[in-house]
Each structure stands twice: as structure tokens, then as C-alpha cells.
């Protein structure tokens, strides 16, 4: 095996020495990391190393459990950042894939309709309010948002409109179109944006007056404005912020009153995570367009959807010449649709959306109990359903006495060191996987699969309780010590 790896880019008898599937599945973690570093992204591997995840040698996973080859079982409260809503390897998803294999279903047919695409689109329409009945399938949330932007442009640019309105601190994807509307963290620098900055209006999230003022500022004397569409996350995916009650309804009303299309990005919080199929369904509101992804693929397939009305679709693509102006090679592959169909049935039949709401209340109550117990460390509990976070009060003055981060580019702020320390301690001492976002380094996120139980929440709370009882400084000292060779050398 080592010989194969050491010579993986050499030629044997004028042929590349390919790794077989069996060899690939059985790679030692150290060997796999060498390949990752050389052929993928060595800088990401460095980040994984600092957080303690680089040597997470995974044997398998099921439900909330991730089994490591060293015998440990890790409780997954990150759920692939929202992808694994049903848990890892849900048995009904595996069975759906098996049925597709046994029947040798066709995955890709481009010159005829695919029955599973129609079935999936129909099922989605049953979860959404009228008139959201027409779907376009993609493979990621960014592509779904790209499709939403392009449809909006087709409808609105003939009127002379040329701007988008979005929220500061939003995340809508990293493809060229959504990238222009993403400011949760600095991912725009160095790129030619799909929508130039002068064509984007940014307003504060959750502030309907700010949105109204921005629209008024763009409206001329004849009552016309150049705004194509306004896009919003019903719960902010980076800050875990739930907007004020009524905000989404007023958002959509403002759009309708001013001939602006409304796009609700439910990629992260949709599919039941909030305790409703879509988070906007907590209010009496229907957007012009909604985008979905992540859990839609059942944790096994890459599938996303843009859903709109027949009327709006017709205005954009409503003739035989234009109906295929926006398409994708991997849009609605057969097995992906089959898995998504089964995912929707699982959500309904196993009442997982209701469980997300019920368990979300329990998680919120337990987190608020911790906040009361550790008021100096936990500032706020945020979120809804099974997308929640705690905002931490990091005593940076204490940490600055421990280490100087000014010479290390991986740790841009003391918050990065501190949140990384807590994340690593939860993993190494308590076998719990959580995460944080670069755009909000004082927030610790919890996104368990919808199949989670109170027992899982109790284990998380016990681990957090132990961590905070020892103090964040303790976690930070441990973190710096563990990274002595890499981090401490650079930091001092």
C-alpha cells in the first residue's frame, strides 16, 4: 500500500498506478491525509489538525453516531452542517438506494421526461403553500439560489431593473451569482462577482424599516425602482438569528407593493429543521421563490430545488424556445430524486418535523438553564427547532496573556482560538461534534439530525456543563498545548 501511495503520480508500464476502490476504502488515515494535502487542500488539512479533527479515522456512521477506528463513538451535533437531517445512513434511505439498484433505474435521460422528477416536484408542492408548485432541481443550495436569481432576472430585466437587495451578514453560496449576495464572511475578495457590487443593495437583517428606506431611496419620482428581487434567510444561517415576528410577512408585502420578487433561502433551515417544513411557515406568508437543499438528499445524495409558481416560471421561460435556458447536467438524476422522494416520506411518516419542534423546545430550555448557571460565559441562546446556538462571552484579556496570535494567519482573532478550543474539547473529552462559522466566531452551533432524542440533548448539556465549569481558559490552555509544535511555535 505504501509503495502505491508513494508512487501514485508515477507511471507503471506507461499507465498510472491507480488506487482501487478497496485500497481507497482501506486507506490508513495518515496515508489518506497525505493524499488530501497533496491533491486537495493542504491548508484545510492544517485547520482540521488545529481543531483536532485531522486524525478522525472514521469506520462508519449511523443515526447520530460516528464510529472511529480507535473504538470511540462520536455524537454528531453538526449533521454535516445541515445535510444529515435524517441521521447518517438512515435505513429507509439505504433501502431506497437498494431498490434503485435492483431495478436498474435510469439516472440520466436528457431527451425524455423522467418520472421521478415529476413525482419529486409534486411531493414538494404538497409541503409548500400555493402557488409554489413548479420546481427546478440542482445539486447544491448555491445552484438553487443561482437558478432563483436567473429566473428573477429573466422576469425583471426587460423592465430595466438591474439590482438585487440582500441582507448584510447573509450566506447564499459561493458560485458567482450568490457570491455577490454573500457577506457572512469575506469570500468575495479576489473574484469578479457575477453581480457587480454597484448592483447590490445591502440592508440590516431583521430591520424592516431599513429595507423600506432602501427601497424608497431607489425609487424615482414616477414610483419605479431598479430592484429585481430581494433575498433573505428566514433564519440567518451564520448567526442563527431568528427575525422579529412579522418580519417575513412584511418583507414579502414590501416586495409585492414595489414590484420586487421575494426569494426565501431555506437551504440551511428548511426541510423541517426549524420545526416547520420551511421556517417561513411560522408566519402567514408565501414568497415568490423558495430554495431548498441539504436534508433534501437524505444525507446520501446531492439534490437541491428552486420552487416557484407556474405564473412566474411562465414569465421567465414560458415557451418552447426559452424553456431550457437554464439547465444542469446533473439536475434531477434518477436515484437522487428517488432518495429525495423517500426523504419527504420519512419526514412525514416518522413525524420528524414535529420532533424537531418538540426537541427544539427541550434543547432551548436546557441551553437557557446553562446560561443561567454560567451568566459570565453564555451571553445568549439563539435559534429555533434543531438549529440553535449559544453566544459566548470570551474573556480575551485572559487569553491574550496565554498567547500572542498576531503572527499566525490561521487565527485571525482571539475568538477563533477560543471557539476552536471549546470545539476541540467537546470532541476530545466528550466525543461530541459541534461547529462554528467563520462569520460568527463567538457562536457555538448545534444542528443534530431530526431523529435526535432528549437523551442526546442531555449528553450535550452535560458536556457543555463540564467544559464551562472548568472555565474557557482551561480549554484554551489545553488547546494551545495540544498544538504546541504547530500553533504555539507560530503564536509566540
N, C-alpha and C positions, 0 to 999 in steps of 0.2 A: 504493500500500500504506500509506504513512504517513498519508494522508488517511483511509483506512478505520479505522486504529488510533486516530487522534486523535478520531474521531467515533463510536467503536464503541458508545457508550451514547446516541447521539442518534438521532432518528427521521428517516428519509428517506421522504417521501410517506406519513407515518404508519406506516411499517414500520421495524423495527430493521435497521440496516446489518450484517447477519451476515457473518462471515468464512466463506468457502467452505473445503472440505477442502483444495483445492490451495493456497489462500492460507495456511492454517494449517500445512501441511507445509513451506511455503517461507518461513516467518517468519524474519527475521533474529533472532539471539539477543537483541540489545538490545531489539527490539520485543517478543519473547516474554517477556522479563524484566519489561517494563513491565506487561504484562497479568497476569503472575504476581503482581507486587507489588500491583496494584490490585484484583484479583479473587480472589486465593487467600490468600497468607500472606506479607506483606512482611517479617515477622521471620525466617521460614525463609530467605528470599532473602538476608537480611543474614548469616545463618550460612554459607550457601553461598559468599557473597562472601568472608568471612574465611578460609574453608578453601581458597579458590582454585577452587571448582567452579562459580561463578555463570556464567561465560562459557564453559563446556564445551559448545561448539556441536557437537552430535553428528550426524554424517552417517548413520551406520548402525552395525551391530554383528553379529558372527558369532563363535561359539565364545567364546574368552576376549578377543577383540579388539573394542575400541570405536574406531571411526574418527571423527576430528574433522575439521571442515571446513578447519582450518588445516594439514592434512596429517599430523598426529600420529596414531599408533596407540597406544592405551592398553591395558595389560594389566589385566584386571578380576579382582582378587583379593577382591572384595566380593560378587560374584554376586547383586546385589540383596538383600543381607543373607540369602541362602539361597534366594531364589526361583529363580535361574537355575542350577539344579543341572546341567542338560544343556548349559549354554552358551547364548549368545544365538542365537536363530533356528536351532535345530537343524533340519537338512534334513528329517528324518523327521516332526518336528512341523509344519513348513510343509506337507509333503505330506499329513499327516492333515487339516489345515485345508482344503487344496485339495479333497480327496475329499469332505469335508462340503459344501463349496460346490457342487461339481459335481452331487452327488446331491440338493442342496437339502434336506438333512435337517431335521427339525423340531427346533428348540431347546427350545421351551417347550410342554408339554402337561400340564395340571393335572387333567384329568378322565379320564385313561387312563394306564396304565403306559408308561414309556419304556424301550425295550430296552437302550439304552446305560447307563442307571443300573444295571440288573441285572448287565450284563456287567462294569462297573467294580467293583461291590461284590464280585462273585465273584473277580475278579482280585486285589483287595486281600486277600481272605480267604486266598489261596494264599501270600501273603508273610508272614502272621501266624500265630502258634501258635493251636491250638484252645483255647478255643471262640470266639475273636474272629472272628465270621463275618457280623455284621449292621452295616450302615453307615448313617449319616445324612450327607448331603452339604451343605456350606455353601460360603461364598465366601472365608473367611479363617480363620486359626488362632484368633482371638478368638471367632468364631462357633462353631467346633468345640468350644472349651472351654466356651462358653455352653451348648451342647447337652449336653455331658457333665455339667455342673453341674445342669441342669434334669432330666435323666434320673435322676441320683443323688437329687435332692430328691423326685421322684415315688416312688422306691422307699423312701426312708428317713424322710421326714417323717411318714407315718402312724404310725411308731413313736415319735414325739415328738422325733426328732433335729432339731437346728437349727443345727449348726455345721460349718464346714469347717476342715481342717488344711492348712496350706501352709508353704512354706519362706521364710525371710527372704531377700531378695535375688532373689526369683523374678520372672519376667515371663510372664504368661499372656494378656495382651491388655488393651485399653482400653475395651471395652464394659462396661456397668455390672456384670455379674456377675464376669467375670475381673478387672476393675479392682480389686475388693475383695481379690483374691489376689495382686496385683502390687505388689511393693515394691522392685524393682530400682532404681528411681529414683522421685522424688516425682511421681507422676502422679495421686494421689488427692485432693490438696488442692483444695477448692472444689467438690467433687462430692458429691451424695447417692449413696452407694455402694449397689449392688444388694444386697450382703450387708453389714449393719452391722458395724462393727469389733468389737463385742462378740460377734459370731457367728463370728469368725475366730480361729484359734489359729495363731500363728507359731512355728516352731522353726528351728534351725540346719540348713542344708543339709549332708547327708552325715553327720550325727550321729544314729545310730540310737538311742542311749541318750536323747538329748534328746527324740526322738519318743516313745519308750516312756514316759518320765517325764511328758510332756504328756498322753498318753492316760490314764495312771494317775491323774493329778491331776483328770481329768474324770470318772473312773469312780466311781459311787456304791457303797454297801455291797452292793447286790444285783448288782453286776457290770455295770451298764448305763452307757453313755456317750452323750453327745449328738452325737457326730461323724458327720456324713453321709458324708463322703468325705475322703480325703487325696490331694493332687495334688502331683506332683513332675516336674521336668525331668530325664530320665536323664543329661543333661549340661547344666549351668547355661548358659543362652543368653547371659547378660550377662557372667559371669566366666569362662566357658569351663572351668569346674571339673568334672573327672570324679570322681564319688564313689568312696569306697573299695570295693574288690572285695567283693561280697556284700551291699552296702548295699541295692540294689534288691530282691533276693530277700527280705531281712529286712523291708524296707518292706512288701512285699505280704503276707508272713506275719503281721506285726503287724496289718495291716488285717483279714485274714481272721479272726484269733483274736478280734478285738474288734468284729466286725460293722460294719466301716468299708469302704466301697468305695474301691478304689485306681484313680487316674487317672494315667496316664503321658502327659505333654505332650511329644510328639515333633515338634511343629510345626517347630522350627528344626533339629533334629539327625536327624530321621527321613528316610525315603525314600533311605537309603543314605549319607548324609553321613559317618556315623561309621565306615563300613566294614562295617556290618550294615544290613539294611533299616531296623530300628529299633535305637537304641542299647541298649535294654534287652535285646536278644537276645545281648549278650555274657554274660549271666547266664541261668541256668535259672529263668526267672520269667515269669509271664503276669499282667498287670494285669486288672482288671475292665473298664477302658475305656482306649483309646488314641486320641490325637488327632493328625492329620496335616494338613499344608498345604504351602505354599511350593513345593518342587520338584514336587509332585503335578501342578501345572498346566503343567509343561513349559516354564516361563518365558514362556508366552503367555496362559494362562487363569487366572482366579480360581476355584480349587476347593480345598476342604478336606474333611476327613472326620472324623467321630467313629465309631469302630468298637467294638462291644461284643459280648456273647454274646446268643444268642436268648433264653435264660432271663432275663437281666437286662432285655432290651428288653420281654419279655412282662410282667414285673412292673411296668414303668413304663407301657407303652402297649398292653397285650395284649388289646384288644377293639376292636370297630368304632367305639365311641363315643369312645375315647381315642387311637386310633392316629395321629391328625393333630393332637394337642395342641401339638406343636412342629413348625413347618414354616418354610419360607422361600420367598419368591417366586422367588429365583434359585438354588434348591437343585437341583443336578444338571442344568443346561442341557445340551442335546444335544452341542454342539460342545465344551463344557468336558469332558464325560465322554469324548468321543472322544479328545481330547488327553491326558487322564489315562490312558486305556487304552493309548495309544501310548507314553506316558512309561514305564509299567511294563514294557512290552515292550522298550523301548530299554535300560532298566536291566538287564534280564536278558540280552538277546541281545548287547549290547555289553559286558557284564560290567563295568559302571561301578561297581557296589558293590565288586567286588573291586579295581578300580583305585583307589577311594577309600581302601581299606585299605592297599594296597601303596604308593601315593604318599604316604599319610599317614605311613607309617613313614619314608619318604625325607625328607619335609618336617620331621618331628620331629628326625631326625638332623642335617639341615643347620642347623636353628634352634639345636640344642644346641651345634653347632660354633661358631656365632656367640656364644652365651652364654659358652662357654669363652674365646673371643677377647676379649670385652668384658664381663668379670665386673662391672665397675663400673657398667655401663649396663643390662644384661639380667639381671634377677633370677631369672626362671623361665620355662620353656616349658610351656604348658598345652594340653590338648585331646586330641582323638583323631580319626583319619581326616583328612578335609579340613575340620575345624573346629578351628583351633588359634590360639594367641595367645602373645605374649611380654609378660611384665610388666616394665615399665621402671623403673629407679631414676632418677627425675628429681631432679637437684641443684637444688632450688628456691631455695636460698640464692643461687646464681649468677644465676638468672633474676630474682629479686627486686631484684637490683642493676641489671638491664637495664630493668625496667619495673614500674610500680605498677598492679595490676589492681583496686584497691579501688573505683574509680569506674565500672567497666564491668560492667553486668549480664550481658552475654553470656559473659564469662569469670568464672565463679564461683570457680574455684580456679586456682592456678598450673599444676596438672596439665592443665587444659583448654588453656592456652596451649601447653604443652609437647607434648602429644599432637597438638594441631592443627598445630603446627609440623612435626612429623615426618610427619604425614599429607600436608600440603601439599608438603613437599619431595619425598616419594616420587612425588607426582603431577607436579609441575612439572619436576623434574630427571630423573626416571627413567621417567615415563609408566606408573606403576603405581598402581592404585586399591585402597586398603585402607580400613578404617574402624575406629571405636571406639564404645563405648557410653557414654552419659551416666552410667550407674550404675557404671562401672569405668574411670575416665579414665587409669589407668596401664597399661591393657592395649591392645595393638595387635592387631586381629583379622585373620585370614587365612581366607577362605572361597572358594576358587576353585571353578569348576564341576568336576564329576566327570571331565570329559574332559581335564583338565589333564595335563601330562607333566612329566618331570624337567627338561626344558628351561625350562619356565615357572617351576618352583621355583628353578632356578639363577639365572634373571634376577632374581627377587625377592630371593634371598640376596645377590646382587652389589649390588643397590640398597641393601639394609639395611647391608651392609658399608661401602659408601661413605658412607652417612649417619652411621654410628657412628664411622667413622674420623675424620670431620671434627668430631665432637662435637655433642651436642644443643644446646649453647649457640650454635653456629654456625647451626643450623637455626632456633633461636628468634630470633636477631638478624635473620636473613633474613625470618622470618615477620612480626616487628614492623615491619620496614622496608617490606615489601610492603603492609602495612595502615596505612601512615603516616597517610593522610588520615582514615581511619575509626577505626582502633584506637588508634594512638599518641596521637592527639588526646584520646581519651576516657581512655586509661590514665594519662596524665600530667597 
